[in-house]
Amino acid sequence: MAGKQQAKGFPSLDNVTNIILVASGKGGVGKSTVAVNLASALRLSGHKVGLLDADIYGPSIPTMLNLHNEVHSSDGKHIEPNEIRGMKVMSMGFLIPPEKAMIWRGPMLHSAVTQFLRDVHWGTLDYLVVDLPPGTGDVQLTFAQALSVTGAVIVSTPQEVALADVIRARAMFDSVKIPVLGLIENMAYFVCDGCEKKHYIFAREGARKAAERFGMPFLAELPLEISVRQGGDMGMPIVESEPESPVSTTFMAAAQEIITRAAAATAEREALLAAEAERAAGHRSLPIVN
């Protein structure tokens, strides 16, 4: 199983086939909203899915799923994640009261993320979707160094200030050899009531152009949609509350594209590993010349 290559000392991930990171170069672009809806879309597509809220300072997944139960351990060793509608979920928000400020330095962040990977009983999953904190800091590097990640999805808005951060996020994933499965442009436009006209509030197709420029697949263009915000506030992702809506259709299509690209990335990684093993075996079998 591909997931066996991803554990690197984390047995709880032995039966996780794909690890998908959802990232953004800056905050405020709707990354967590995208992560929740993509995870839900993957589940609705018939897959076993887990969602890890790795934003230690600002966990928002509990609110977006209306899931606030404290987690517990059934064996004294492993944390049992919360589960909602068949999806396993873990967040710092299940461990720390929402009114308590998280004032932690880098080593403490590393320790918390390591515990999420080592001690949470994820079980058998087709996809573990990880909602990373914004930026390119300690948490992102912990995931990159500790795991063989299947791939990353970068979320951005169209304006130039956000796209500059896309470039940094892409550079980070390139440096740690994590394939970028694609770019999603959020808040791309707004359709007003009555006129049905698209209004490009934050500039137009900036993320799409950035994807073309840097050779990243462009996965989706998501509108600035009131129902998406309402779904996040009420704890019901729009792909589940309004599955026939245009934005839900877009999320589902993006999820299918991620499935295809994740499979291709896994096949490419396994081919490289096989080639490296073959080269290593060849070097070991060379005759010794006196």
Secondary structure, DSSP 8 states (H G I E B T S, - for coil): -GGGGG-SS-GGGTTEEEEEEEE-SSSSS-HHHHHHHHHHHHHHTT--EEEEE--SSS--HHHHHT-----EESSSSSEE-EEETTEEEEEGGGTS-TTS-----HHHHHHHHHHHHHHB---SEEEEEEE--SSSSHHHHHHHHHS---EEEEEE-SSHHHHHHHHHHHHHHHHTT--EEEEEE-S--EE-TTT--EE-TT-SSHHHHHHHHTT--EEEE----HHHHHHHHHT--HHHHSTTSHHHHHHHHHHHHHHHHHHHHHHHHHHHHHHHHHHHHHHHTS----
